[in-house]
Structures are given as structure tokens and as C-alpha cells.
């Protein structure tokens, strides 16, 4: 699920704090902050998006936290909207002008994309710890590229402790599912004896598969590593 808040606030930071404070009232809810921006139509209004990440399904707790009147859309219902301008609303949480709740399951691709945004700080705070958590959830949903990037986290200690065993296992998992960069790194591990024993045959096998992949970056790096075969 995803929520969007239009908040009366002096700054984006103020809006974020208001939203996170309001969500603290809901037990069992896990979420990550998404897009933050100033509302272009009016001064002192900011937009805060969140993605709910833990399968939380107490819809009434979310709705009651902000308003006593919601409009529903879709058949079956896939969106709820509450507004302080709606005359039927007897209560609207102070400072919240419009709240939208979008009902859909958060998939691996969405979690992966959000993780990458937090790694590079693209429109959201840079946060390796949060990115690691999101990649873990995306991986648990079977996302292949998340497996590779989770391997990177364990390899270099981004958001977690360095663990070459887990890094290799995740690279190998992605390689076995056809991911070129995973193939290249498995080949590199075997060629250089990183975590696993040096094995030229395995190194050559995986590097050749990477060269045959459709990922230009994997092809380039695999060719370089092939020159270092020993």
C-alpha cells in the first residue's frame, strides 16, 4: 500500500516530521518515506509519500487516524481519499489537508526501485541501512536484481556487516537466474580466490556466460577479468 499526504507546513522537513509523528500512533506499521516535494499550487503545503512495506492490513486504523469520512474509488475499492474541504468530514487530523490511501500489494520491483533511490539519494534521503532492508524484502519476493545488489551490500558492508559468504551466495543466485553482472562477479570470485578456492575452470565458465549476456557493463567487466585468468 502507499499513502500520500498534503500537509500544511513551513518546510518539507516539517511536513515529514508531522507525517512520521502521526504514523507513530499506528501499532505494527512498517513503512519507508518516498517522494517529498513542495506543492506547486499553494504556499506552505508539502507532499509526503510513504510505502507500507510489511503487509499491514488494518485499513481502519489507517483511516481513523486521519479522518472520520473517506471517499472510496474503484470496484473493488483501490483508493480512499479524505479532505478537509469535504463538508461530510466531522474530523480531519490537524495540519493534514488531503490524505490518500492506495490499496495495492507492494511488489519486488517497487521495493527495489525505492532501495536504489535511497542508495543514491534520488529524491529521498540517502540511507544505506534502509536500502539494505528494502533490498532484502525485494529479494524475498524473488527479485533477481535485488539479489545481486544485496550481494553488493554484503560484499562491501553497505547497510550491514561485510559477509563474503552471503555475497557470493547472492551473486551465484542472480547468476543462476541469468543476471549478467552476477555471472561476472561469480567468475571474478573464482578467478581471484575470493571466499571460494581459486578455480580457473569455474572462473572461465562464468566469465564466458557473462560475456554472452545482454548487459554491456557485465560484458565489459567480464572481458577485463578474462585477461586476468590464471
ZIWO-V261024 format. One record per backbone hydrogen bond with DSSP energy under -0.5 kcal/mol. NH is the residue of the N-H (numbers start at 0). CO is the residue of the C=O. E is the energy in kcal/mol with one decimal. If there is no record, write none. Layout:
((NH,CO,E) (NH,CO,E))
This chain:
((1,101,-1.9) (2,49,-2.0) (3,99,-2.3) (4,47,-2.6) (5,97,-2.9) (6,4,-0.7) (6,45,-3.1) (7,94,-3.1) (8,6,-0.7) (8,43,-1.8) (14,10,-2.3) (15,11,-2.7) (16,12,-2.3) (17,13,-2.1) (18,14,-2.3) (19,15,-2.7) (20,16,-2.2) (21,17,-2.0) (22,18,-2.2) (23,19,-1.1) (24,21,-1.1) (25,22,-1.9) (26,24,-0.7) (28,25,-1.2) (31,50,-2.2) (33,48,-3.5) (35,122,-0.8) (36,46,-2.1) (38,44,-2.8) (41,38,-0.5) (44,41,-0.7) (45,6,-2.4) (46,36,-3.4) (47,4,-2.2) (48,34,-2.3) (49,2,-2.4) (50,31,-2.4) (51,0,-2.7) (52,29,-1.8) (53,29,-0.8) (58,56,-1.8) (61,57,-1.4) (62,58,-2.6) (63,59,-3.1) (64,60,-1.0) (65,62,-1.7) (66,62,-2.2) (67,90,-1.5) (70,80,-2.9) (72,78,-2.4) (77,72,-2.7) (78,72,-1.3) (79,100,-2.4) (80,70,-2.4) (81,98,-2.5) (83,96,-2.4) (85,82,-1.1) (86,84,-0.6) (88,85,-1.8) (89,87,-0.6) (92,65,-3.1) (95,92,-2.1) (96,5,-2.6) (96,94,-0.7) (97,5,-1.2) (98,81,-2.5) (99,3,-2.6) (100,79,-2.8) (101,1,-3.3) (102,77,-2.4) (102,100,-0.5) (103,101,-0.9) (106,104,-0.6) (110,106,-2.2) (111,107,-2.6) (112,108,-2.7) (113,109,-2.2) (114,110,-2.3) (115,111,-2.3) (116,112,-1.8) (117,113,-1.9) (118,114,-1.7) (119,115,-2.0) (120,116,-1.3) (121,116,-2.0) (122,120,-1.2) (126,117,-2.4) (130,126,-2.2) (131,127,-2.5) (132,128,-1.8) (133,129,-2.5) (134,130,-2.8) (135,131,-2.2) (136,132,-2.0) (137,133,-2.6) (138,134,-2.8) (139,135,-2.2) (140,136,-0.9) (140,137,-0.5) (141,138,-2.2) (142,137,-2.1) (143,141,-0.5) (146,142,-1.4) (147,143,-1.7) (148,144,-2.3) (149,145,-2.5) (150,146,-1.8) (151,147,-1.7) (152,148,-1.8) (153,149,-2.1) (154,150,-2.5) (155,151,-2.5) (156,152,-1.7) (157,152,-1.5) (158,156,-0.8) (162,153,-2.4) (166,162,-2.3) (167,163,-2.7) (168,164,-2.4) (169,165,-2.3) (170,166,-2.5) (171,167,-2.9) (172,168,-2.1) (173,169,-2.3) (174,170,-2.5) (175,171,-2.8) (176,172,-0.8) (177,174,-2.0) (178,173,-2.6) (179,177,-0.7) (182,178,-1.9) (183,179,-2.3) (184,180,-2.0) (185,181,-2.3) (186,182,-2.4) (187,183,-2.0) (188,184,-2.7) (189,185,-2.2) (190,186,-2.3) (191,187,-2.5) (192,188,-1.1) (193,188,-2.0) (194,192,-0.7) (195,193,-2.8) (198,189,-1.7) (202,198,-2.7) (203,199,-3.0) (204,200,-2.2) (205,201,-2.4) (206,202,-2.5) (207,203,-2.4) (208,204,-1.7) (209,205,-2.1) (210,206,-2.2) (211,207,-1.6) (212,209,-1.3) (215,213,-0.8) (218,214,-2.5) (219,215,-2.5) (220,216,-2.3) (221,217,-2.5) (222,218,-2.1) (223,219,-1.8) (224,220,-2.2) (225,221,-2.3) (226,222,-1.3) (227,224,-1.4) (228,225,-1.4))
